[in-house]
């Protein structure tokens, strides 16, 4: 009976050791650059057992290392500081990262006024930048194609 108990505890120890090694690998991946839950799943699908990957993701979410809402906040701030994007383009870029559309919409709704002001500033920047090379109608069409809400 002691042999069986020792064998079972050896299996548990090996499983824990494997879990810890894989958790470290995922942790290194998400600390190098902020990642979404979906990016982690895509990266490690096939490399790590699915059940173990789910446990690792749950652990990282509980420890607040993996938080998609916080990821959205940081990405939007980065977009606002570095790019001229419409709200529609921001939604699209976030969706391509594998983020839940409901979570994206929640963020947009909670920060709509700020995003709308940002979008208006972007429209003005684009108009100034394109004024020398395009006529007014072409600029308006360009803005419309990019998803900007244009007030006439």
C-alpha positions in Angstrom: 0.0 0.0 0.0 2.9 2.4 0.8 4.3 1.8 -2.6 1.1 2.9 -4.3 0.8 6.0 -2.2 4.4 6.9 -3.0 3.8 6.3 -6.7 0.7 8.6 -6.6 2.5 11.3 -4.7 5.3 11.0 -7.3 2.8 11.5 -10.1 1.3 14.6 -8.3 4.8 15.9 -7.8 5.7 15.5 -11.4 2.4 17.1 -12.4 3.1 20.1 -10.1 6.6 20.4 -11.5 5.3 20.4 -15.0 2.6 22.9 -14.1 5.2 25.2 -12.5 7.5 25.0 -15.5 4.7 25.7 -18.0 3.4 28.5 -15.8 6.9 30.1 -15.8 7.0 29.9 -19.6 3.6 31.6 -19.9 4.5 34.2 -17.3 7.7 35.1 -19.2 5.6 35.5 -22.4 3.1 37.9 -20.8 5.7 39.9 -18.8 7.8 40.6 -21.9 4.8 42.5 -23.4 1.3 42.9 -22.2 -0.9 40.2 -23.8 -4.5 39.2 -24.0 -6.0 36.0 -22.8 -6.6 35.0 -26.4 -3.0 35.7 -27.4 -1.8 33.4 -24.6 -4.2 30.7 -25.8 -3.1 31.0 -29.4 0.6 31.0 -28.5 0.5 27.9 -26.2 -2.2 25.9 -27.9 -0.6 22.6 -28.8 2.5 23.2 -26.6 0.7 22.9 -23.3 -2.1 20.5 -22.3 -5.4 22.4 -22.7 -6.5 21.7 -19.1 -3.2 22.8 -17.7 -3.3 25.9 -19.9 -6.7 26.8 -18.6 -5.5 26.4 -15.0 -2.5 28.6 -15.8 -4.7 31.2 -17.3 -7.1 31.1 -14.4 -4.1 31.5 -12.0 -2.7 34.5 -13.9 -6.1 36.1 -14.0 -6.6 35.7 -10.3 -3.1 37.2 -9.7 -4.1 40.1 -12.0 -1.2 39.4 -14.4 -3.7 38.7 -17.2 -6.6 41.2 -17.3 -8.2 41.9 -20.7 -10.0 45.1 -19.5 -6.8 46.6 -18.2 -5.2 45.5 -21.5 -7.9 47.5 -23.4 -7.3 50.6 -21.2 -3.6 50.5 -21.9 -3.9 49.8 -25.6 -6.4 52.7 -26.1 -4.2 55.1 -24.2 -1.3 54.0 -26.4 -3.3 54.5 -29.6 -4.5 57.9 -28.4 -0.9 59.0 -27.7 0.7 57.7 -30.9 -1.9 57.4 -33.6 -4.9 59.1 -35.3 -7.7 56.5 -35.2 -11.4 56.6 -35.2 -13.4 54.9 -32.5 -14.3 52.3 -35.2 -10.6 51.7 -35.9 -9.8 51.3 -32.2 -12.6 48.7 -31.9 -11.3 46.8 -34.9 -7.7 46.8 -33.6 -8.8 45.6 -30.2 -11.0 42.9 -31.7 -8.1 41.6 -33.8 -6.2 41.0 -30.5 -8.9 38.4 -29.7 -10.7 40.5 -27.1 -14.3 40.0 -26.2 -16.5 42.4 -28.1 -18.7 43.0 -25.0 -15.6 44.0 -23.0 -14.6 46.4 -25.8 -18.1 47.9 -25.9 -18.1 48.3 -22.1 -14.8 50.2 -22.3 -16.1 52.4 -25.2 -19.3 53.1 -23.3 -17.5 54.0 -20.1 -15.1 56.3 -21.9 -17.3 57.6 -24.7 -16.9 61.3 -24.1 -13.1 61.1 -23.9 -12.9 59.0 -27.0 -15.3 61.3 -28.9 -13.1 64.3 -28.1 -10.0 62.3 -29.2 -11.7 61.4 -32.5 -12.6 65.1 -33.1 -8.9 66.1 -32.5 -7.9 63.3 -35.0 -10.3 64.7 -37.6 -8.7 68.1 -37.3 -5.2 66.7 -37.5 -6.1 64.7 -40.6 -7.8 67.7 -42.3 -4.7 69.8 -41.7 -2.3 67.2 -42.9 -4.3 66.3 -46.0 -5.3 69.9 -46.9 -2.4 70.5 -49.2 -2.7 67.3 -51.2 -6.5 66.6 -51.3 -9.6 68.6 -51.8 -12.3 68.9 -49.2 -14.6 66.2 -50.6 -11.7 63.7 -50.9 -10.7 64.4 -47.3 -14.3 63.8 -46.1 -14.5 60.6 -48.1 -11.2 59.5 -46.6 -12.5 60.2 -43.1 -15.7 58.4 -43.7 -13.9 55.3 -45.0 -11.8 55.3 -41.8 -14.9 55.3 -39.7 -14.9 58.9 -38.4 -18.2 60.5 -37.5 -18.2 63.7 -39.5 -20.4 66.6 -38.6 -21.2 68.7 -41.6 
